[in-house]
Amino acid sequence: MRRGPRRAWRWLAGLLFAALLLVVGGRLAWTWLDPFGEQNIDRSQPALLQSIQNMSRYQAATGNFQVIVDLEKDAAFLPDAVKGTRTLFVGAGTVDAYVEFGGLTGEAITVSEDRKSVTVTLPHAALEKPSLDNSRSYVYAQERGLIDRAQDFLSSNPPDQKELYLLAEKKITEAATASDLRNRADQNTKAAVEGMLKALGFTDITVKFGPQP
């Protein structure tokens, strides 16, 4: 009389164990197969060298800048909640200041007869275009109206951030122009040229700059 219930319990335990194995095995198989997972395949062609340019400039200083762009676009006859956007964008990048040596002529360098004194006239430092760092530039916050949200949802293209980057570059250029970056580059260039001429044996060295551009 007791064998029947024991046998039933064994069958039930066996079925439960088999079901557990199926669940665990199916989970492992699903994880291994990952049918909905994404795989990155890089089919890009190798980069091609298009040209080489000889550099004749001395990079004398680099400024690090950060700006917050607050760009708002409003509709003429609709409230902001319906149509309009406001974006806060953090732009971070660098501006290089350099002195161009390529345009120097023989008149820019005057050497005394005893080759002890030398006078060098250099152009003032100029500024390169800002180079934004994509890893440190990002949209901080954004408010959009209902129509703009619907348009972004239906569009297959992500919102264009080119205008934000251009505004950030413009503001960083203005900040670099108003800063002491070019003056610092002039002084660094002067010190570098003086050191080079001193190593060539000159004892009386004068480094000056031409008129401001």
C-alpha positions in Angstrom: 0.0 0.0 0.0 2.9 2.4 0.7 4.7 1.7 -2.6 2.1 3.6 -4.7 2.5 7.0 -3.0 6.4 6.6 -2.9 6.5 5.8 -6.6 4.2 8.7 -7.4 6.5 11.1 -5.4 9.5 9.8 -7.3 7.8 10.3 -10.6 6.8 13.8 -9.5 10.3 14.7 -8.3 11.7 13.3 -11.6 9.4 15.4 -13.6 10.2 18.5 -11.6 13.9 17.9 -12.0 13.5 17.4 -15.8 11.5 20.6 -16.0 14.2 22.4 -14.1 16.8 21.1 -16.5 14.8 22.3 -19.5 14.3 25.8 -18.0 18.0 26.1 -17.2 19.1 24.7 -20.5 16.7 26.9 -22.4 17.9 29.9 -20.6 21.6 29.1 -21.3 20.8 28.4 -24.9 18.9 31.7 -25.2 21.8 33.6 -23.7 24.3 31.9 -25.9 22.3 32.3 -29.1 21.0 35.8 -28.2 18.6 36.1 -31.2 17.8 39.8 -30.6 21.4 40.8 -29.7 23.3 43.3 -31.9 26.7 42.7 -33.4 29.0 45.5 -34.6 30.6 44.7 -37.9 33.1 47.3 -39.1 33.3 47.2 -42.9 35.0 50.6 -43.2 37.8 51.0 -45.7 41.3 51.8 -44.5 42.1 55.5 -44.3 43.9 56.9 -47.4 46.7 59.5 -47.1 45.6 62.3 -49.5 48.3 64.9 -49.0 51.3 65.9 -46.8 52.0 69.6 -46.0 55.2 70.9 -44.6 54.6 72.9 -41.4 56.5 76.2 -40.9 54.8 77.4 -37.8 55.6 77.2 -34.1 52.8 76.2 -31.9 53.4 78.3 -28.9 50.4 78.0 -26.6 47.1 76.1 -26.3 44.0 77.4 -24.5 41.3 75.1 -23.1 37.8 76.5 -23.2 34.3 75.5 -22.2 31.1 77.3 -23.1 27.4 76.7 -22.5 25.2 77.4 -25.5 21.6 78.3 -24.8 19.7 78.1 -28.1 16.0 78.8 -28.1 13.7 78.6 -31.2 10.2 80.0 -30.9 7.2 79.8 -33.2 5.6 83.1 -34.1 2.0 82.4 -33.1 2.2 79.2 -31.0 3.2 78.8 -27.3 6.4 77.0 -26.5 4.6 74.0 -25.1 3.1 73.4 -28.6 5.9 74.5 -30.9 9.4 75.5 -30.0 12.7 74.2 -28.6 15.3 75.2 -26.1 18.6 73.4 -25.9 21.5 73.8 -23.4 24.7 72.5 -25.0 28.1 72.2 -23.3 30.9 72.8 -25.8 34.5 72.1 -24.7 37.6 72.4 -26.8 41.0 73.9 -27.4 42.5 76.8 -29.4 46.1 76.7 -30.5 48.1 79.9 -30.8 51.0 79.8 -33.3 53.7 81.9 -34.9 54.2 81.6 -38.6 57.8 81.3 -39.7 57.1 80.5 -43.3 56.8 84.2 -44.4 60.0 85.4 -42.9 62.5 87.0 -45.2 66.2 87.9 -44.9 65.3 91.3 -43.6 63.7 89.7 -40.6 67.1 88.7 -39.2 70.0 91.1 -38.7 73.4 89.8 -37.6 76.4 91.9 -36.6 79.7 91.6 -38.3 81.3 89.9 -35.3 78.4 87.5 -35.2 77.8 88.2 -31.6 74.6 90.3 -31.9 71.4 89.3 -33.7 68.0 91.0 -34.1 65.0 88.9 -35.1 61.6 90.4 -36.1 58.7 87.9 -35.9 55.0 88.2 -36.7 52.6 88.2 -33.8 50.9 84.9 -32.9 47.7 84.0 -34.6 44.9 81.7 -33.5 43.8 78.4 -35.0 40.1 77.4 -35.4 38.7 75.9 -32.2 38.9 72.1 -32.0 35.9 70.8 -30.1 36.3 67.7 -28.0 33.4 65.4 -28.8 33.9 63.3 -25.6 33.4 66.5 -23.5 30.8 68.3 -25.6 27.2 67.2 -25.1 23.5 68.3 -24.9 22.9 69.1 -21.2 19.2 69.7 -21.3 16.5 70.1 -24.0 12.9 71.3 -23.9 10.6 70.6 -26.9 7.0 71.4 -27.8 4.5 68.7 -28.7 4.9 69.2 -32.5 8.7 69.0 -32.2 8.4 65.8 -30.2 6.1 64.3 -32.8 8.4 65.3 -35.7 11.4 63.8 -33.9 9.4 60.6 -33.3 8.3 60.2 -36.9 11.7 61.2 -38.4 14.2 58.5 -39.1 17.1 61.0 -38.7 18.4 62.1 -35.3 18.2 65.8 -34.5 21.1 67.8 -36.2 23.5 69.2 -33.7 25.7 71.0 -36.3 24.2 74.4 -35.4 25.1 73.9 -31.7 28.7 73.0 -32.6 29.0 76.0 -34.8 27.7 78.3 -32.1 30.1 76.8 -29.6 33.0 77.3 -32.0 32.0 80.9 -32.5 31.8 81.7 -28.8 35.1 79.9 -28.0 36.8 81.9 -30.8 35.5 85.1 -29.3 36.7 84.0 -25.8 40.2 83.1 -27.2 40.5 86.4 -29.0 39.6 88.3 -25.9 42.0 86.2 -23.7 45.7 86.5 -23.1 46.4 83.5 -25.3 48.1 85.3 -28.2 50.3 87.4 -25.8 51.3 84.2 -24.0 52.2 82.6 -27.4 54.3 85.6 -28.3 56.3 85.4 -25.0 56.8 81.6 -25.4 58.0 82.0 -29.0 60.4 84.8 -27.9 61.9 82.6 -25.2 62.2 79.6 -27.6 64.0 81.7 -30.3 66.3 83.3 -27.7 67.3 79.9 -26.4 68.0 78.6 -29.9 70.1 81.7 -30.8 72.0 81.5 -27.6 72.9 77.9 -28.4 74.3 79.1 -31.7 76.7 81.3 -29.9 75.0 84.7 -30.0 75.4 86.8 -26.8 73.4 89.9 -27.6 69.9 88.8 -28.7 67.0 91.0 -29.5 63.6 89.4 -30.5 60.8 91.7 -31.4 57.5 91.5 -33.1 56.1 93.3 -36.1 52.8 95.2 -36.2 49.6 93.6 -35.1 47.6 92.1 -37.9 
